[in-house]
Amino acid sequence: MMQRPTEKLVEFADALALKHVEVHQQLGHYTGIVTLHGLARLASEGGQPEALARVKDELKPFLSGEMDFHCNFPNYLCGGNATAWLLYKGLLPEAEKSVRFYADEILKDASKDSEGILQMTKGTPGRIWIDVAFAVSPFLIFAGMALGEEAYIEEGVQQTFKMVDIFRNGETGLLHQCRGFCGEMKLSDDHWSRGNGWGAYALCELACELPDDHKHKAESIFRFKDLMNHVLKFQDDKGLWHQEMTWKDYKPDSYVETSGSGLFLYALAAGIKAGIADEHWMEAYRKGMRGILTYISFDYDVFHTCKGCLCPGEGTKLDYAARPPVVNDPHAFGPLVLCFGQAAQLGISKLGEL
């Protein structure tokens, strides 16, 4: 932090996106979809013409059909949330056909469980997981607003609401990651940081982006604030969150996890900017932003990110806590591009102002 207080937040966020590409070669992976969304927001909201040109260039192979990679949700193949976001903002009109195609596919053809929640297409039917919330809901919300299709918005809202209802723990107010992976209709026992971050990400987009007069606006804000206020109860002394968020109860040496922390900080900043945050959010947010900088090197290496994680072992808290952190894991960059890009929208221009 001492050597870079004058570095601009928009440049810092952009450098993290470039680091993702440098380390992992390309963004054709679901983790790249998160980084692309962060870059698209940075470009469209931060008045960064060079960043806008670059994200459009990154999206070209997605829109042309050249990008082909394994993914649970086909809407990744058109660039996912980033593409729908830029279409919604009027900055990528050539994406209309692709966005409509994949939104229709989600509504009509995607595999769903008995409650209508998108599920794994392979293996045991009925396997659902909170990761769906970030993958599908923002895409459908942006697509619906861009194309005037209320059915898309409704599907995006219902996917998130239904999952939060199922995964929310009544005692902690936090979310479990999944159901059906460790036994039929059995919830994982975790309060995993990135899983809760995916839920916060989806609820944030609903609460902040739905029009004020939309029928689901008030409930979206209520659910978003409910989750974030419970999340804040588990913030540590440095302003961050741990791999298993209830670490204080059983494992005080549990590690700080940066991808979940980045998603929470993004959601806090978005709520503050939208004018729907509670008063104490800003202090918690600034504390967290200062804390997360200590896990990013001067070369933009990112430390303490949990590697890919879907119901490890028996889905216990200890199983999640034992999932090791990785330096420059592909999950590391997108949440940080989102959170530092969003910080710039609060009028914070330089790292030294955090």
Order of alpha helices (4+ residues) and beta strands (2+ residues): alpha-alpha-alpha-alpha-alpha-beta-alpha-alpha-beta-alpha-alpha-alpha-alpha-beta-alpha-beta-alpha
